[in-house]
Amino acid sequence: MMRIATPGLRATIQDRGRFGHARAGIPPAGPADPVAFAAALDLAGCAPDDAAIEIIGLPFTFRCDDRRVVAATGRDVRLRTRGPVPGWTSVLARPGEEVIVEGSSRTRFAYVAVSGGPALPRVLGSRATYLAAALGPMPRPLAAGDELPLGPSDAGVEAAGRHIRPPEYGGVARAIAGPHDARFADESVARFFSVTFTVLPESDRMGLRLAGAPLPGPTDDLLTCGIVAGAVQVPRGGAPIVLLADHQTTGGYPIIATVIRDDLGIVAQAAAGEYLRFDRVTPGGPYRSA
Amino acid sequence: MSVRPFGDRAFLIELEQRIDLPIIDTARSIADEWERRGLGDTIPAYASVVLEFDPARTSWKDAAVVAEALAAEPPGATAAAAGRLIEIPTIYDGPDLAETAARSGLAVPELVALHSGREYRAFFLGFMPGLAYCGMLDPQIDAPRLAAPRARVPAGTVAVANGQTIVYPVDSPGGWRLIGRTELKTFDPAREPAALIRAGDRLRFVSR
């Protein structure tokens, strides 16, 4: 059993996402920062389709009844058990030992994975939480006192001390032009890939809102079309929104560019007031920055 | 028609820029074929379809070749695409019913008769879990979207806007005109499939 003591502002159970249901209007949900999430699972010795916890607003504190391998990832995230443990590093938590996940003022999403993983049933093929429609086996934010059953774990000492290098958060995300770039003036597309945007505080798991140079788009209405995470929508008024894990499956705003999956975390973890720029990469890859 | 990259693991095929049943069916047939080949998830809409793929299994180039081929020669709607008939028992007492009737130059019973008097097609699902865009409304029903969307519309609300009609599947914000409600659950995660309405289904609202 994993016992939650301090739940942070909003902690949810997530797995890599609820796929195969987009045609029924169901968003993928899953982690806002897929790279950090996958690293946490890997470090804790979990399978790629296991679940972990996404936390907004640290600290997050918990205990496990038996010995478990634990890892916390995200931007500027670290752990404290008997002593401080750096983030992106696996550690052995003793039975009943208090584990504290901490961050900095720049941390937006933290991930904590525990060997064995939360043993919860899948809903529509996934353990991911989509709060807007109360979807998932735990369709609410975690609360103090919550007890999560854990899967079997043969956590051994040798699993501790592994480290994964975190990505370079902040600054630049790689994106591919389109799919609606041809509907924008050439200057708008060029400007999108050259100017620096400022992250607005209204950003959430659905999307990151940006302020910056206006990007005049098409004057005629666009027919609603399907959407993927990373899509950069430009509503009338020209302030772009980068769609994240909880994005709606369809939308009617033109999409000037789409952030590649490996850099979704860089977008998701950009804190309010920080700067963000988009580096244009060629479809088909390899996706080296210019 | 165009095939455009949509990030590093999807393509967007755009067929046209208008709402027309044969185009909707074509978009869905492309989606069905992509999924039948096991390439990944799809999101068909009015006149476009998103085709997702996993670069770890299918190279960008291979996926692009299939997307281009399907766009150039869509498989076409199959007999199975005819869809089921779904009846939606509806109580017509929505807060926008009287105003929508008045602006259409209709008495309320006339609007109810028009709304419940024809069969609609479910074009596609999107925006929120289980929401099916259905049409077309009788052109006498004048229903632009509300200038100020409501912060919360209860699940089960029957609404109209811009020639189309929907049932809100979950409590959510909404800018459509609310004309009635149904007890039918159009989205239930405990059910398989969770969404009651599938794209291609035929719908009839039955006044209660």
Boltz contact constraints between the chains, C-beta under 6 A:
constraints:
  - contact:
      token1: [A, 19]
      token2: [B, 41]
      max_distance: 6.0
  - contact:
      token1: [A, 22]
      token2: [B, 41]
      max_distance: 6.0
  - contact:
      token1: [A, 22]
      token2: [B, 43]
      max_distance: 6.0
  - contact:
      token1: [A, 24]
      token2: [B, 125]
      max_distance: 6.0
  - contact:
      token1: [A, 24]
      token2: [B, 195]
      max_distance: 6.0
  - contact:
      token1: [A, 25]
      token2: [B, 125]
      max_distance: 6.0
  - contact:
      token1: [A, 25]
      token2: [B, 126]
      max_distance: 6.0
  - contact:
      token1: [A, 25]
      token2: [B, 128]
      max_distance: 6.0
  - contact:
      token1: [A, 25]
      token2: [B, 129]
      max_distance: 6.0
  - contact:
      token1: [A, 25]
      token2: [B, 130]
      max_distance: 6.0
  - contact:
      token1: [A, 25]
      token2: [B, 131]
      max_distance: 6.0
  - contact:
      token1: [A, 26]
      token2: [B, 129]
      max_distance: 6.0
  - contact:
      token1: [A, 123]
      token2: [B, 189]
      max_distance: 6.0
  - contact:
      token1: [A, 124]
      token2: [B, 189]
      max_distance: 6.0
  - contact:
      token1: [A, 124]
      token2: [B, 194]
      max_distance: 6.0
  - contact:
      token1: [A, 133]
      token2: [B, 129]
      max_distance: 6.0
  - contact:
      token1: [A, 133]
      token2: [B, 170]
      max_distance: 6.0
  - contact:
      token1: [A, 135]
      token2: [B, 189]
      max_distance: 6.0
  - contact:
      token1: [A, 176]
      token2: [B, 5]
      max_distance: 6.0
  - contact:
      token1: [A, 176]
      token2: [B, 7]
      max_distance: 6.0
  - contact:
      token1: [A, 178]
      token2: [B, 4]
      max_distance: 6.0
  - contact:
      token1: [A, 178]
      token2: [B, 5]
      max_distance: 6.0
  - contact:
      token1: [A, 179]
      token2: [B, 4]
      max_distance: 6.0
  - contact:
      token1: [A, 179]
      token2: [B, 6]
      max_distance: 6.0
  - contact:
      token1: [A, 179]
      token2: [B, 12]
      max_distance: 6.0
  - contact:
      token1: [A, 223]
      token2: [B, 17]
      max_distance: 6.0
  - contact:
      token1: [A, 223]
      token2: [B, 46]
      max_distance: 6.0
  - contact:
      token1: [A, 223]
      token2: [B, 47]
      max_distance: 6.0
  - contact:
      token1: [A, 224]
      token2: [B, 45]
      max_distance: 6.0
  - contact:
      token1: [A, 225]
      token2: [B, 45]
      max_distance: 6.0
  - contact:
      token1: [A, 225]
      token2: [B, 48]
      max_distance: 6.0
  - contact:
      token1: [A, 226]
      token2: [B, 43]
      max_distance: 6.0
  - contact:
      token1: [A, 226]
      token2: [B, 45]
      max_distance: 6.0
  - contact:
      token1: [A, 226]
      token2: [B, 50]
      max_distance: 6.0
  - contact:
      token1: [A, 228]
      token2: [B, 6]
      max_distance: 6.0
  - contact:
      token1: [A, 228]
      token2: [B, 7]
      max_distance: 6.0
  - contact:
      token1: [A, 228]
      token2: [B, 10]
      max_distance: 6.0
  - contact:
      token1: [A, 230]
      token2: [B, 7]
      max_distance: 6.0
  - contact:
      token1: [A, 248]
      token2: [B, 127]
      max_distance: 6.0
  - contact:
      token1: [A, 249]
      token2: [B, 43]
      max_distance: 6.0
  - contact:
      token1: [A, 249]
      token2: [B, 126]
      max_distance: 6.0
  - contact:
      token1: [A, 250]
      token2: [B, 45]
      max_distance: 6.0
  - contact:
      token1: [A, 250]
      token2: [B, 126]
      max_distance: 6.0
  - contact:
      token1: [A, 250]
      token2: [B, 127]
      max_distance: 6.0
  - contact:
      token1: [A, 258]
      token2: [B, 6]
      max_distance: 6.0
  - contact:
      token1: [A, 258]
      token2: [B, 7]
      max_distance: 6.0
  - contact:
      token1: [A, 260]
      token2: [B, 8]
      max_distance: 6.0
  - contact:
      token1: [A, 261]
      token2: [B, 8]
      max_distance: 6.0
  - contact:
      token1: [A, 283]
      token2: [B, 5]
      max_distance: 6.0
  - contact:
      token1: [A, 284]
      token2: [B, 60]
      max_distance: 6.0
